[in-house]
């Protein structure tokens, strides 16, 4: 695990794939790795550095402030607020990060994932794949420096997978570091930076 985290020392020019482990016993490692990168968990040993500082020594409050400003995370199970529309979920994510996302920007972002017609829908009215796409849009809404995606296309068909790939590439080109884990090959299997887990 420590070797995997040390592998992200430069700014990759395309999304970074965490290779999923094959063993069912080790399968939770992929989500744990992303949770550590997001500051939701601390490593049991080793060091976790952010801008050269020992982030593994930060308290929860400092991690929460850093995560709100710099991290967008779409876990396997979407964390949308069911009482808010899709559009409002995006606006809230941007607001927490201290950024403003206009109504047009919210709809445009949903449109990149073919979800603009559901902008005013509640998450409870959506299918699993639709919720997954809104969750990804929510993670991108804050324009994070670090975008983390856990199995981002597990419930999507080929057409919608292409939309997610395009959004990930756009985020990278806009300056974000994008790290994802997927048991499905994305980008035709050509993601140049691979971090292998379970060793």
N, C-alpha and C positions, 0 to 999 in steps of 0.2 A: 504494500500500500504506500509506504513512504517513497519507494522508488517511483511509483506512478505519479505522486504529487510533485516530486522533484522534476518530472519530465516537462512540466509547464513552466519553463524559465524564460522563454521568449514570447513574443506576441505572434501567435500563429496567424497565417493569412487565410486560413479556411477553418471550418469547424473541426474540433478535436473529438475523436471518438474513444470513449473508454470501452475497451473490448470486454464484453460480458463473459463471466465465468461459465463453464460448462456444468460443473458440479452443482447439484441442487443444494448441497450443504453450504456452499460458498456463495450462492446466488444473491443473498442480501448484501454482499459486499458492494455491489454496484450502487445501490441506493445509499448505503452508508458513505461511500466515497463522495457522492454528490452532496449529501447532508453536511459533511465536513467542509467541503468547498464553500457551501452556503453559510457556514457558521452556525448551523443548527445543532451540530454535535462536535465534540472535541476528540482528537485522536487519543488513543489510550497510551501511546508512546510516540517518540519521535518529535519533530517540530513542524509547526504549520506557520509559515512566514507570509505576511502580507506587506508588500513594499519594504521588505527587509526587517520587519518587526515581528516579534514572537506573538502572533495572534492566538496561539494556544493558551496564552496566559491572560487573555482578555476576560473580563467578566461578561455576564449575559447582556447587560445593558449596553456595553460598548459594541458587542457583536450585533445586537439588534439595530443600533444606529448605523453601523457600517453596512449591514445587509440591506436596510431600507434604502440607502443612498446608492448602493453600487451593484446589487445582485437582483437578477430576475430568475425565478425558479419555477419550473413547471414539473411537479412530481408526477408519479404514475397516476395517483388519484387526484383529480382536479380539486383545488381548494377555493372554488368560487363561492361567493356569498349568495345563497338562493333568494334572499330578499331583495337583491339588486338586479337590474337588467344586465345583460352582457356588456352594454355600453358603460353602465355605471361601474361595473367591476373594473373595467380598464381605467376609467377616470380615477377611481380610488387608488389603484396601484400607482398611478403617476403622482397623485397627490401625496401619498406616503413618502415618495422619493423626493418630494419638494419640487415637482415639475407640474406644468400645466399641459393638459391634453384637450384641445378643443373638440367640440362635438364632431366636426368634420374629420379631424384626425382620428378620433375613435372609430368612426364608421369606415374610414379609409384603411385603418389597420385591420379591422375585422374583414374587410373586403379582400385583403391580401391572402386571407385564408378561406375565402369564399363563404364568409359568414355575415356579410353586411346586412342581408335581409333579416337577420335575427338580432340586430342591434338592440331592439327594445324588448326582446324576449327574455323571460326568466330562465336561469339554468335548468330549473326543474322541467321546462318544456322541451329540452333538447335531448337528442340521442347521446349515447356515450362518445361517439366520434366527434360530434359537434361540441360537446363540453370540452373534449380534449383540445380542439382547435382554439376555443375561447380561452382556455387556460394558457396556451402558448402565447396568444395575443396579449393576455394579461401580463405575462412575464416580460414581454418585449415593451409594453406600454411605458415603463419607467425609463426607457433608453439606458439599460444597465451596462456597466463596464464588463460584467461577468454574467453570461446567460447560461443557465444550467437546465438541461432537458432530460428527464428520465423516461425512456421508452415513449418518445413523442409521437410515434406513428402506429402504435400497437392496434388502434381501433380504426385505422384509416385505409381507404382504397388507394389505388395507384395515383389517381388524379389528385387527390388531396395530399398524398405524400409529397408530390411534386411541389405543391404550394408551400408546404412546411420547409422543404429543402431550400426553396428560393428565399424564404424569409430568413432562414439561418444564414445563408450566404450573404444576404443584404446586411444582417446585423454585424457579421464579421467585417464586411467592407466598410461599415460605418464606424468601426473602431472597437467593437465588443470582442471579448474572448468568449467563444461559444464552445461549451463542453456538453456532449450528449452521450447517452448510453442506449443502445438499441440492439435487439436480437435480429433485426432486419437490416439488410445492407442498404445504406443510403448513398447518394451521390455515385451510383453505379459501383459501389465498393472502392471508390477512389479517394476517400478521406486521407490526406497525406500524413496526419499526425495521429498515431495510435498509442494508447496507454493501456497496457495489459494488466489485469487484476488477477488476484488469486495466487500470486507468487510471493 
